[in-house]
Amino acid sequence: MKKAILCVSFGTSVDAARAGITAVENTLRSLAPDRLFVRAFTSSIIRRILAERGETVPSVPEALEGLWSQGIREVLVQPTHILYGHEYDKIRAEAEPWRKRFDSLVIGRPLLADTEDIQALAAAMSRTYPPCADETLVLFGHGTDHFANAVYPALQTAFWLTGRADVLVGTVEGWPSYEDVSRQIQAGGRKRVHLVPLMLVAGDHAMNDMAGAESGSWASRLTAEGCTVRCTVEGLGAVPAVQALYRAHLESIL
């Protein structure tokens, strides 16, 4: 029986940020070298932009159709998405019509699927970004109006319960918001801030909304509020400890 791994990401149009996706893909690919490895992006906008540049990345249905036409009958779908949000729901909905055609079609979990995942990511990020005197580490997430947004405040709690009171978790489109983070920074009295993306890739949001020079970016707003800000523009996918978490998720369905 021919088998495959379909690695599904949201995608990015920023060439430099693509390395984060590639690093996770390489980690997953190495776990099962006997399986055909293919990728898909869930964002139609990203796929269109890449197509205009001459690169074709399939959607989930297109990738599954391609695998079927090649004689693949067993597929493991491993998302690189952070949580059980709208994009993950989209993967499940798009894959569902194909279940009866394949002998086996299994969808893996996102990075933060349960309490153990949240604790594991907090531990991984604590090792990657150890405490710095008088500095607040702010993890900059995307956020969502999906109920799964609850993983962000849960991650915040995981840091605090392990003694990392210097770590704050915020989101650009969810909760905790910038205002929540700013208020805690002011209350804590630390005027030095380290901004780090809590996203798979350091794409448009990380470069513009987090670290951008425009007045609306988090770096600019915090600077205007009297903070000394530094930014690490590197996505989670580039962190070896996070790559290991994705690898563990694929191992669980292998």
N, C-alpha and C positions, 0 to 999 in steps of 0.2 A: 504494500500500500504506500503510495506517495504521500508525504507529509510536508507541511509548511508552517512557518511562523509569520504572521502578519502583524507587524509593529505599526501601531496607529498613533500619530501625533496630531496636535492642532496644526502645527506648521509655522513657518516664519518666512518672511520675505527679506530678512536681513541676513546677508551672506555670512557675516562674522558670527552671528548668533547660531547659525546652523550647526556649529561644532557641538553644541550641547545635545542636540538630537542625535547627531552622528555617534557621539560617545556612548550614549545609552544603547543605540542600535547595535554598536559593535560589541558591547557587553552581552546583550541578549543573543546576538548571533553566535558568539563563542560558546554559549551554553549548549547549543544543539547544532553542531556543524553538519549533522546528517540531514537536516531539514532545509528545504528551500526557504530563503529569507526574503521577504518583500516588505515595502513600506506603503503607507497610505496617510494622507492628511485629511482631517475633517473640515478644515476651513475652505469653503468654496472661493472666498476672496483671495486667500493665499495661493490656491491652486491656479486661479486665473492669472495672478501676477506672475507666477513662475512660468506659466504657459506662454505668456507674452515675451518672456526672456528666452524661450526655447526649451524649457525643462518641463517634462510631463510627470506629475505625481498624481496617482489615481485617488479617487475617493474610496471609501470602504466597499460599496457595491461593485465598483469597477475593478478593484483589486481581487475581490472574491470571484467575480466572473472570469478574470484572467487566470486565477488559480484553477478554477473548474475546467477551463478549456485546456489546461496543461495536464489534466489527469490527476490533479491533487484531490484527495478525498478526505484528508484529516487536517484540520487547520486550528492552530492555537492563535487567538487574537490577543495580543498584549498591548494595552494602551499605555502611553506615557503621560496621560493626563494626571493632574494633581489630585482631583477628587471626583466623587460621584455627582457631577453637575450636569448641565444641559448637554455638553459635548459628549459625555459618557453615555447619557441616555440616547443620544443620536446614534452612537456606535451600535448599541444594542438594537435599536429600531431598524437600522439599515442592514444589520446582519441577520435579523430574525427570518426574513423570507428565504434565506439560504440554508437554514438548518436542515430542512428535509432533503436537500440535494446532496449535502456532504454526509459522509458516514459519521463524522464527528466534527463539531464546531464549538469550541470552548472559548469564552471571553474571560480574560484575566482581570484583576482588580487594578484600580488606579493607585497612585503612590500612597495616598492617605485614605485607606479603606476601613480602618478600625482603630481602636485605642492603642494596640501594639504598634501600628504603623506611625501614629502620632508621636508616641514615646520614642520610637526608633529614629524618626526624623529629628526630633529635638536633640537627641543624643548625638546624632551625626553632625548637626549644625553647631552644637556646642564644641565638639572636637575641632571642627573646621575653623570656627571663629571663637577662640577662647576669650575670656574677659580681658578688657583693657581698662586701666585705671581711669575713672571719671568719664567713661564713654558709654553711651547707650547704643546697643546694636539694634537697628530697626530692620526687620525683615519685611520687604515690600511685596505683598501678594496682589493677585488680580482681583479676587472677590467675585461674587455672583449673587443674583437674586434667588438662586436655587437654595433649598433648605440645606444642602451640603455645605454652604458657606460656614456652618457651625464648626467646621474643622479648624478655622482660623483662630477663634477665641479658645478652642480646645488646645491648640498648639501653644498658644500664649500661656495657658495654665500649666501645660507640661513643662515649659521652661521654668516658670516660677516655682513649681513643686520640687524641682531639682536644684534650686538655689540660684538660678540665673535671673535674678530680679533686674538685671541690666538689659534684658532682651524684651523688645516690644514687637508685636506682630500687627501689621496694618494692611489695608487693601485699598486699591484705587477705585474699585467699583462695588465694594461690599462693606462689611462690618468686621472688625473695627475700621473706622474711617481715618482720614488724615487728622481730623479734629480730635478724635479720641487719642491718637498717638501723640500729637502735639501737647495736649493737655497733660498727659502722663509724663512727658519729657520735662515740661515746666515744673510740675509738682515734684519730680525726682531731683531737680537741681543740677543735673548733669548737662553741661552746655556743649559737650563734644558728642557728635552723632556719627555713626557709621551706617550707611544705607546699603543694603544687600538685597538683590532680587529673590523673592520666594516664588520663582517661576522656572519652568524647565529651561527656557532660553532667555538671554538678555537681549530681547528684541526692542520693538518700538516703545513699549511701556517703560522698560528699564532705562533706555537711553533718553527718552523724552520726559515722561511723566515722573520718573524717579530722579534721574541725574541731569536732566536738561538744564540749559542756561535760561530758558524762558521763565517768566515770573510765576507761572502756575505750577512748576515742578516742585516736588517735595524738597529737593535740595535747596532751591531758591527760597521757598517759603520758610524753611527752617533757618536758613541764613538770615533772612529778614527779621526773624524772631530772636536773633541774638546767638544762634548756635554756630559752632564751627563744624562743618560737615565734610565728610569724605565718603566717596562712593566706590564700591566694588561692582563693576558692571560685568558680572559673570553669572550665568544661570545655574540652576541646580544640576542640570545634566553634566556639567563639567566637574562636579564634585564626586570623587571616587566612592565615598561613603554612600552617596545617594544612588549612584550606579549600582552598588551592591544591593540596595533595597529593591530596585526594579528587578534585578537578577533573581532575588529571592521570590518575588511574585511569580515570575515565569517558572521557576523551579517547582512552585506549588501546584501548577497545572500540568507540568511535564510528567 
